[in-house]
Structure formats: C-alpha cells, structure tokens
Amino acid sequence: MSNMDQAKGRIKQAAGDLTDDDDLKREGEIDEKGGKVKDALDSAKEKLDDAVDAVKDKFKDR
C-alpha cells in the first residue's frame, strides 16, 4: 500500500508541475513522504517481530 501512496504522490506532483498547481504538488509530496514513512514503520515492525520470535525460540529450547 505504501508503494501505492508513493506512486500516487509522484503522479500528483507531476500533475501539479504540468498545471502549475502548487497545492496539488504539495499534496503529492505529502502522499509520497507518507508512503515512505509507512515503509519504514513496516520494516521496523518486521525487525521487531523477528527479534521477538528469536527470543521466544531461545526460551522454547530450554
């Protein structure tokens, strides 16, 4: 989903450039940055989940 947000943001920015619409360009920048933040959060969550699973596995082996 976040890749879609980034793509949507780039499209809005391009449309804003073509139509000289500063509001649309800013909206596109916000969408794109929001998508990047979502990607970073998803990545951090995956790493945290992996760390939790590793700790659980260590306790199961005891």
C-alpha positions as CSV (number, residue, x, y, z in Angstrom):
1,M,0.0,0.0,0.0
2,S,2.8,2.4,0.8
3,N,4.3,2.0,-2.6
4,M,0.9,3.0,-4.0
5,D,1.0,6.1,-1.8
6,Q,4.4,7.0,-3.1
7,A,3.4,6.5,-6.7
8,K,0.2,8.5,-6.2
9,G,2.3,11.2,-4.7
10,R,4.7,11.3,-7.6
11,I,1.8,11.4,-10.1
12,K,0.1,14.3,-8.2
13,Q,3.4,16.2,-8.1
14,A,3.9,15.7,-11.8
15,A,0.3,16.8,-12.5
16,G,0.9,19.9,-10.2
17,D,4.0,20.7,-12.2
18,L,2.2,20.4,-15.5
19,T,-0.8,22.5,-14.4
20,D,1.3,24.9,-12.2
21,D,-0.9,23.9,-9.2
22,D,1.2,24.3,-6.1
23,D,-1.4,22.8,-3.8
24,L,-1.5,19.6,-5.9
25,K,2.3,19.4,-5.8
26,R,2.3,19.8,-2.0
27,E,-0.4,17.2,-1.7
28,G,1.7,14.9,-3.8
29,E,4.8,15.5,-1.7
30,I,2.8,14.7,1.5
31,D,1.5,11.4,-0.1
32,E,4.9,10.4,-1.2
33,K,6.5,11.1,2.2
34,G,3.7,9.3,4.0
35,G,4.3,6.3,1.9
36,K,8.0,6.3,2.8
37,V,7.1,6.6,6.5
38,K,4.8,3.6,6.2
39,D,7.6,1.6,4.5
40,A,10.0,2.5,7.3
41,L,7.5,1.6,10.0
42,D,6.7,-1.7,8.3
43,S,10.4,-2.5,8.1
44,A,10.9,-1.7,11.8
45,K,7.9,-3.8,12.8
46,E,9.2,-6.8,10.8
47,K,12.6,-6.5,12.5
48,L,11.0,-6.3,15.9
49,D,8.8,-9.3,15.2
50,D,11.9,-11.2,14.1
51,A,13.7,-10.3,17.4
52,V,10.7,-11.3,19.5
53,D,10.5,-14.6,17.6
54,A,14.2,-15.2,18.2
55,V,13.8,-14.7,21.9
56,K,10.8,-17.0,22.1
57,D,12.7,-19.7,20.2
58,K,15.6,-19.4,22.8
59,F,13.1,-19.9,25.7
60,K,11.4,-22.9,23.9
61,D,14.7,-24.7,23.7
62,R,15.3,-24.6,27.4
